[in-house]
Amino acid sequence: MTDESTNSTNWSAPQATGPVDATVTVPGSKSVTNRGLVLAALASESGWLRRPLRSRDTLLMAEALRGMGVGIEEGVGPDGGGEAWRIIPAGLRGPATVDVGNAGTVMRFLPPVAALADGPIRFDGDPRSYERPLHGVIDALRALGARIDDEGRGALPMTVHGTGSLDGGRVEIDASSSSQFVSALLLSAPRFNQGVEVRHVGGTLPSMPHIRMTVDMLRAAGAQVDTPESGGEANVWRVTPGALLGRDLVVEPDLSNAQPFLAAALVTGGRVTIPDWPARTTQPGDALRDIFTAMGGSCELTEAGLTLTGSGRIHGIDVDLGDVGELTPGIAAVAALADSESVLRGVAHLRLHETDRLAALTKEINGLGGDVEETADGLRIRPRTLHGGVFHTYEDHRLATAGALLGLVVPGVEVENVETTAKTLPDFPALWHGMLGARD
């Protein structure tokens, strides 16, 4: 694997002087914000997105939609209840250029939107974005009637030549490398002339909670969606064509971004509360309640939020993370500090994320003295006494937070390019220092 990180100054990860005891307010969900932006842009009337996440990935999504003619006004909501974005749908049009950065949601959710635009929409992004799989979306859109020029790469850069509409219909895809291929087609499907029937024909489909999130948000916007869970065929999703409603949507806190803070309570034997944790959610991060309890913590969900209390001991775990793969870096960091071996399974698809996360975690934890071994579909982690050193991040926000977590209890850990956390968690260093009761 290659190290794509920048030469910015390393960040000395602060060490906890004792058990943490803090309340940490986590910004809004990236997954909800970007899905909400797409659905609002395709709606038949204006809508509001309240408490949206402002991060690199979400701002790239907003700017891309603006480039296609959608009005997005940032400010305070009509009731003065905090930040809100007003999304004003318009006739989608080109020419335009979309900078996807290294955001999977932008590079995968917007090509179907671009196919509905009138004119060419070019997609480009960071060097790593060229290596991330996009063939599932490209091949599916072609089968549904779109014209796409990717010079045979099945990846970025590419141009979608929109004609103002898309036939839609039935399509088979292999989404085993990313559930976002399914979500991408479903989100725009109400605007397709025939709707869509998406049939997954590949191996195990990862990150099912994210598909359920897409379906729930579509239904809330007025779409008719048939799913395997609602009595349909296995691995088949159907969306009926129709108008989408403009909504007033409040974005939940990003539960996956709450992970490092909850893990801090676990590894220091302390206590952390995350306000506004939803009682019901499709976010994968909700699985942390069960996972961190199995690893030695205890969780309590009250009106104040979710409180995780560490016991002073960390247990190893054998767990299939196929549905919640984005949690793997943080769980691997905790497992490296446990009292017994851990096996993390079902996450072979992480080799195709922002970086090859399995190779990166193995290299970086072992570089601090750990004993991590890659398996066919995950990691085997045998705890060892760790030492300080540079923890490289490979332009991957979840690698950076994993390094910060290890630095809480391992002296001398330096996280390279901690600024990459801005991809989904703005001002992470200040939040981290604030949790420790210190100034950044």
C-alpha positions as CSV (number, residue, x, y, z in Angstrom):
1,M,0.0,0.0,0.0
2,T,1.1,3.6,-0.5
3,D,1.2,6.3,2.1
4,E,-0.9,9.2,0.6
5,S,-0.7,11.4,3.6
6,T,0.7,14.9,3.5
7,N,3.9,16.3,5.1
8,S,2.0,18.4,7.6
9,T,3.4,18.5,11.1
10,N,2.6,15.5,13.3
11,W,0.1,15.9,16.1
12,S,1.2,14.8,19.5
13,A,-1.7,12.8,20.7
14,P,-2.6,13.9,24.3
15,Q,-2.3,11.2,27.0
16,A,-5.1,10.9,29.5
17,T,-3.9,11.5,33.1
18,G,-6.7,9.5,34.5
19,P,-10.2,8.2,33.7
20,V,-12.0,10.6,31.4
21,D,-15.3,12.1,32.5
22,A,-16.9,14.2,29.9
23,T,-20.0,15.1,27.8
24,V,-19.1,15.4,24.1
25,T,-21.6,16.9,21.6
26,V,-20.9,15.2,18.3
27,P,-21.8,17.0,15.0
28,G,-24.5,15.7,12.6
29,S,-24.3,12.5,10.6
30,K,-22.5,12.6,7.3
31,S,-24.5,9.7,6.0
32,V,-27.9,11.4,6.8
33,T,-26.7,14.9,5.7
34,N,-25.6,13.7,2.2
35,R,-28.6,11.5,1.6
36,G,-30.8,14.4,2.8
37,L,-29.2,16.8,0.4
38,V,-29.7,14.4,-2.6
39,L,-33.4,13.7,-1.7
40,A,-34.1,17.4,-1.2
41,A,-32.4,18.4,-4.5
42,L,-34.7,15.9,-6.3
43,A,-37.9,16.9,-4.5
44,S,-40.8,18.8,-6.0
45,E,-40.7,21.5,-3.4
46,S,-38.2,23.2,-1.1
47,G,-37.1,21.7,2.1
48,W,-35.0,22.2,5.2
49,L,-32.0,20.3,6.6
50,R,-31.5,21.2,10.2
51,R,-28.3,20.6,12.2
52,P,-26.4,19.4,9.1
53,L,-22.8,18.3,9.3
54,R,-20.4,20.9,7.9
55,S,-17.4,18.8,6.8
56,R,-15.4,18.3,3.7
57,D,-17.6,15.5,2.4
58,T,-20.9,17.3,3.0
59,L,-19.7,20.7,1.6
60,L,-18.4,18.9,-1.5
61,M,-21.9,17.4,-1.9
62,A,-23.6,20.7,-1.4
63,E,-21.3,22.5,-3.9
64,A,-21.7,19.7,-6.5
65,L,-25.5,20.1,-6.3
66,R,-25.2,23.9,-6.6
67,G,-23.2,23.4,-9.7
68,M,-26.1,21.4,-11.2
69,G,-28.5,24.3,-10.5
70,V,-29.9,23.4,-7.0
71,G,-30.3,26.3,-4.6
72,I,-28.8,25.7,-1.1
73,E,-29.0,28.5,1.3
74,E,-27.0,28.1,4.5
75,G,-28.1,29.9,7.7
76,V,-30.4,29.7,10.6
77,G,-33.8,28.0,10.3
78,P,-37.1,29.9,10.2
79,D,-37.7,29.3,13.9
80,G,-34.2,30.4,15.0
81,G,-33.4,26.9,16.2
82,G,-29.8,26.7,15.1
83,E,-28.1,26.1,11.8
84,A,-30.2,24.9,8.9
85,W,-29.9,24.7,5.1
86,R,-32.8,25.5,2.8
87,I,-32.7,23.4,-0.3
88,I,-34.5,24.8,-3.4
89,P,-34.9,22.3,-6.2
90,A,-34.4,23.4,-9.7
91,G,-34.1,22.0,-13.2
92,L,-30.8,20.1,-13.1
93,R,-28.4,21.2,-15.7
94,G,-24.9,21.1,-17.1
95,P,-22.2,21.7,-18.0
96,A,-20.7,21.4,-14.6
97,T,-17.7,19.8,-12.9
98,V,-18.1,17.8,-9.6
99,D,-15.2,17.6,-7.3
100,V,-15.8,14.4,-5.2
101,G,-12.7,14.8,-3.1
102,N,-12.4,11.3,-1.7
103,A,-16.0,11.0,-0.6
104,G,-17.7,7.8,-1.5
105,T,-21.2,9.3,-1.1
106,V,-20.4,12.1,-3.6
107,M,-18.7,9.9,-6.2
108,R,-21.5,7.3,-6.1
109,F,-24.7,9.1,-5.2
110,L,-24.3,11.9,-7.7
111,P,-23.8,10.2,-11.1
112,P,-27.5,9.0,-11.1
113,V,-28.5,12.6,-10.3
114,A,-26.2,13.8,-13.1
115,A,-28.0,11.4,-15.5
116,L,-31.2,13.4,-14.8
117,A,-29.5,16.7,-15.6
118,D,-29.7,18.5,-19.0
119,G,-26.0,18.6,-20.1
120,P,-22.6,17.0,-19.3
121,I,-21.4,16.7,-15.7
122,R,-17.8,15.8,-15.3
123,F,-16.6,14.0,-12.1
124,D,-13.1,14.3,-10.7
125,G,-11.4,14.1,-7.3
126,D,-8.4,13.3,-5.2
127,P,-5.9,10.7,-6.6
128,R,-7.2,8.0,-4.2
129,S,-10.8,8.5,-5.6
130,Y,-9.5,7.1,-9.0
131,E,-8.7,3.8,-7.2
132,R,-12.1,3.4,-5.4
133,P,-14.6,1.1,-7.1
134,L,-17.3,2.9,-9.1
135,H,-18.0,0.2,-11.8
136,G,-21.3,-0.9,-10.1
137,V,-22.8,2.6,-10.5
138,I,-21.4,3.2,-14.0
139,D,-22.5,-0.2,-15.4
140,A,-25.9,0.1,-13.8
141,L,-26.6,3.6,-15.2
142,R,-25.6,2.5,-18.7
143,A,-28.0,-0.5,-18.4
144,L,-30.7,2.0,-17.4
145,G,-30.1,4.2,-20.4
146,A,-27.4,6.7,-19.4
147,R,-24.4,7.7,-21.5
148,I,-21.2,7.8,-19.5
149,D,-17.7,8.5,-20.8
150,D,-15.1,6.9,-18.5
151,E,-12.7,5.6,-21.2
152,G,-13.3,2.1,-20.0
153,R,-11.9,2.6,-16.6
154,G,-15.0,1.8,-14.5
155,A,-13.6,4.6,-12.3
156,L,-13.0,8.3,-12.1
157,P,-12.5,10.7,-13.8
158,M,-15.6,10.4,-16.0
159,T,-18.4,12.5,-17.6
160,V,-22.1,11.8,-17.4
161,H,-23.9,13.1,-20.4
162,G,-27.4,13.9,-19.0
163,T,-30.4,14.3,-21.2
164,G,-32.8,15.5,-18.6
165,S,-34.4,12.2,-17.9
166,L,-33.5,8.5,-17.5
167,D,-35.6,5.5,-18.4
168,G,-34.8,3.3,-15.4
169,G,-36.1,-0.2,-15.1
170,R,-34.5,-3.4,-14.0
171,V,-30.8,-3.8,-13.4
172,E,-28.4,-6.3,-11.9
173,I,-25.3,-5.2,-10.0
174,D,-22.6,-6.6,-7.8
175,A,-22.5,-4.4,-4.8
176,S,-20.3,-6.6,-2.7
177,S,-17.5,-4.0,-2.7
178,S,-19.8,-1.2,-1.6
179,S,-23.4,-0.9,-0.4
180,Q,-23.4,2.6,-1.8
181,F,-23.9,1.2,-5.3
182,V,-27.4,0.2,-4.2
183,S,-28.1,3.4,-2.3
184,A,-26.9,5.5,-5.2
185,L,-29.6,4.0,-7.6
186,L,-32.4,4.0,-5.0
187,L,-32.0,7.7,-4.0
188,S,-32.6,9.0,-7.6
189,A,-35.0,6.2,-8.6
190,P,-38.3,8.1,-7.9
191,R,-37.2,10.5,-10.7
192,F,-36.5,7.7,-13.2
193,N,-39.3,7.3,-15.8
194,Q,-39.9,3.6,-14.8
195,G,-38.4,3.8,-11.3
196,V,-35.9,1.0,-10.6
197,E,-35.6,-2.6,-9.7
198,V,-32.1,-3.2,-8.3
199,R,-31.0,-6.8,-8.0
200,H,-27.7,-7.6,-6.1
201,V,-26.1,-10.6,-7.7
202,G,-22.7,-10.7,-6.1
203,G,-21.2,-12.0,-2.8
204,T,-22.1,-10.8,0.7
205,L,-23.5,-7.3,0.7
206,P,-21.7,-5.2,3.3
207,S,-23.1,-2.3,5.4
208,M,-26.8,-3.2,5.3
209,P,-27.7,-0.5,7.9
210,H,-26.7,2.1,5.3
211,I,-29.1,0.6,2.8
212,R,-31.9,0.6,5.4
213,M,-31.1,4.2,6.1
214,T,-31.5,5.0,2.4
215,V,-34.9,3.2,2.3
216,D,-36.2,4.8,5.5
217,M,-35.3,8.3,4.2
218,L,-36.8,7.6,0.8
219,R,-40.1,6.5,2.4
220,A,-40.1,9.6,4.7
221,A,-39.9,11.7,1.5
222,G,-42.9,10.0,0.1
223,A,-41.3,7.3,-2.1
224,Q,-42.7,3.8,-2.4
225,V,-40.0,1.3,-1.8
226,D,-40.2,-2.5,-1.7
227,T,-37.4,-4.3,0.1
228,P,-36.4,-7.8,1.2
229,E,-37.3,-6.8,4.7
230,S,-40.8,-5.8,3.7
231,G,-41.6,-9.1,2.1
232,G,-39.9,-8.7,-1.3
233,E,-37.3,-11.0,-2.9
234,A,-33.9,-11.4,-1.2
235,N,-31.4,-8.9,-2.5
236,V,-34.0,-7.0,-4.6
237,W,-35.1,-3.4,-4.1
238,R,-37.9,-1.7,-6.1
239,V,-38.7,2.0,-6.2
240,T,-41.8,3.3,-7.9
241,P,-41.6,6.5,-9.9
242,G,-43.2,9.6,-8.3
243,A,-42.7,13.0,-6.7
244,L,-40.5,13.4,-3.6
245,L,-41.7,15.7,-0.8
246,G,-39.7,18.6,0.5
247,R,-39.0,17.8,4.1
248,D,-38.0,19.5,7.3
249,L,-35.3,17.1,8.4
250,V,-33.3,17.2,11.7
251,V,-30.0,15.4,11.2
252,E,-29.0,12.9,14.0
253,P,-25.6,13.1,15.6
254,D,-23.0,11.0,13.7
255,L,-22.9,7.9,15.9
256,S,-19.8,6.5,14.1
257,N,-18.0,9.7,14.8
258,A,-18.9,9.3,18.5
259,Q,-16.9,6.1,18.5
260,P,-13.5,7.5,19.5
261,F,-15.0,9.4,22.5
262,L,-16.9,6.4,23.7
263,A,-13.8,4.3,23.3
264,A,-11.9,6.8,25.4
265,A,-14.2,6.0,28.3
266,L,-13.5,2.3,27.7
267,V,-9.7,2.5,27.5
268,T,-9.3,4.8,30.4
269,G,-11.9,3.3,32.7
270,G,-13.9,6.6,32.6
271,R,-17.2,7.9,31.5
272,V,-18.4,9.7,28.4
273,T,-21.9,10.9,27.5
274,I,-23.0,11.6,23.9
275,P,-26.1,13.9,24.0
276,D,-29.1,13.3,21.6
277,W,-28.3,9.6,20.9
278,P,-31.5,8.4,19.1
279,A,-33.6,5.6,20.7
280,R,-34.1,4.2,17.1
281,T,-31.8,4.7,14.2
282,T,-30.4,3.0,11.1
283,Q,-26.9,4.4,11.7
284,P,-24.2,1.6,12.0
285,G,-22.7,3.4,14.9
286,D,-25.5,2.3,17.2
287,A,-23.9,-1.1,17.2
288,L,-21.2,0.4,19.5
289,R,-23.5,-0.1,22.4
290,D,-23.3,-3.9,22.1
291,I,-19.7,-4.1,20.9
292,F,-18.2,-1.9,23.6
293,T,-20.3,-3.7,26.3
294,A,-18.9,-7.0,25.1
295,M,-15.4,-5.4,25.4
296,G,-15.8,-4.5,29.0
297,G,-17.9,-1.3,29.2
298,S,-21.5,-0.6,30.2
299,C,-24.0,1.6,28.4
300,E,-27.0,3.5,29.6
301,L,-29.4,5.4,27.3
302,T,-31.3,8.2,29.0
303,E,-32.8,11.6,28.2
304,A,-29.2,13.0,28.7
305,G,-27.9,10.8,25.9
306,L,-25.8,7.6,25.7
307,T,-23.3,7.2,28.6
308,L,-20.6,4.6,28.3
309,T,-18.7,3.7,31.4
310,G,-15.4,1.8,31.3
311,S,-14.7,-0.9,33.9
312,G,-10.9,-0.5,33.9
313,R,-10.5,-3.7,31.9
314,I,-10.8,-4.3,28.1
315,H,-11.7,-7.7,26.8
316,G,-10.9,-9.1,23.4
317,I,-13.8,-9.8,21.0
318,D,-14.6,-12.1,18.1
319,V,-17.1,-10.2,16.0
320,D,-18.4,-10.0,12.4
321,L,-18.3,-6.3,11.4
322,G,-19.6,-6.8,7.9
323,D,-22.6,-4.6,8.5
324,V,-20.7,-1.9,10.4
325,G,-17.3,-2.0,8.7
326,E,-16.6,1.7,9.3
327,L,-16.3,1.0,13.0
328,T,-13.3,-1.3,12.4
329,P,-10.4,1.1,12.9
330,G,-11.6,2.2,16.3
331,I,-12.5,-1.3,17.4
332,A,-9.0,-2.5,16.3
333,A,-7.4,0.3,18.3
334,V,-9.3,-0.8,21.4
335,A,-8.6,-4.5,20.8
336,A,-4.8,-3.7,20.7
337,L,-5.2,-2.6,24.3
338,A,-7.3,-5.6,25.4
339,D,-6.5,-8.4,27.8
340,S,-7.0,-11.2,25.2
341,E,-7.0,-11.8,21.4
342,S,-9.6,-10.3,19.1
343,V,-10.8,-11.4,15.7
344,L,-12.5,-8.9,13.5
345,R,-14.3,-10.6,10.6
346,G,-16.4,-9.8,7.5
347,V,-14.6,-6.6,6.4
348,A,-12.6,-7.6,3.4
349,H,-14.3,-4.6,1.6
350,L,-12.3,-2.2,3.8
351,R,-9.4,-2.7,1.4
352,L,-11.3,-0.5,-1.0
353,H,-12.2,2.4,1.4
354,E,-10.4,5.8,1.8
355,T,-7.3,3.6,2.0
356,D,-6.7,-0.1,2.4
357,R,-7.8,0.0,6.0
358,L,-6.8,-3.5,6.9
359,A,-3.2,-3.1,5.6
360,A,-3.0,0.4,7.2
361,L,-4.2,-0.8,10.6
362,T,-1.8,-3.7,10.6
363,K,1.2,-1.6,9.6
364,E,0.5,1.2,12.0
365,I,-0.5,-0.7,15.1
366,N,2.5,-3.1,14.6
367,G,4.7,0.0,14.1
368,L,3.8,0.8,17.8
369,G,4.8,-2.7,18.9
370,G,1.5,-4.4,18.3
371,D,0.8,-7.8,16.9
372,V,-1.9,-7.5,14.2
373,E,-2.3,-10.0,11.4
374,E,-4.4,-9.6,8.3
375,T,-6.8,-12.4,7.5
376,A,-8.8,-13.1,4.3
377,D,-11.7,-10.9,5.6
378,G,-10.4,-9.0,8.6
379,L,-7.8,-8.8,11.4
380,R,-6.5,-10.9,14.2
381,I,-5.2,-8.8,17.0
382,R,-3.0,-10.1,19.8
383,P,-2.4,-7.5,22.6
384,R,1.1,-6.5,23.3
385,T,2.7,-3.6,25.3
386,L,2.8,-0.7,22.9
387,H,5.3,2.1,22.6
388,G,5.3,5.6,21.0
389,G,5.9,6.4,17.4
390,V,4.3,8.1,14.4
391,F,0.9,6.7,13.4
392,H,0.4,7.4,9.7
393,T,-3.1,8.1,8.5
394,Y,-3.1,7.7,4.6
395,E,-5.6,10.6,4.2
396,D,-8.1,8.4,6.2
397,H,-10.1,10.1,8.9
398,R,-10.8,6.9,10.8
399,L,-7.1,6.0,10.9
400,A,-6.4,9.4,12.5
401,T,-9.0,8.9,15.3
402,A,-7.7,5.4,15.9
403,G,-4.2,6.8,16.4
404,A,-5.5,9.5,18.8
405,L,-7.3,6.8,20.8
406,L,-4.1,4.8,21.2
407,G,-2.3,7.9,22.2
408,L,-4.6,8.3,25.3
409,V,-2.8,5.4,27.0
410,V,0.4,5.0,25.1
411,P,2.9,7.8,25.6
412,G,4.6,9.4,22.6
413,V,2.1,8.6,19.9
414,E,2.2,11.2,17.1
415,V,-0.6,11.2,14.6
416,E,0.4,12.3,11.1
417,N,-2.0,14.7,9.3
418,V,-4.7,14.8,12.0
419,E,-6.4,17.4,9.8
420,T,-7.8,14.6,7.6
421,T,-10.4,14.2,10.3
422,A,-12.1,17.2,8.8
423,K,-13.5,14.9,6.2
424,T,-16.4,14.0,8.5
425,L,-15.5,15.4,12.0
426,P,-14.6,19.1,11.9
427,D,-12.3,20.4,14.6
428,F,-11.6,16.9,16.0
429,P,-8.4,18.0,17.9
430,A,-10.4,20.6,19.8
431,L,-13.1,18.2,20.7
432,W,-10.5,15.6,21.8
433,H,-8.7,18.1,24.0
434,G,-12.0,19.4,25.4
435,M,-12.9,15.8,26.4
436,L,-9.7,15.7,28.4
437,G,-10.5,19.1,30.0
438,A,-7.6,20.8,28.3
439,R,-7.3,23.5,25.7
440,D,-6.2,22.7,22.1
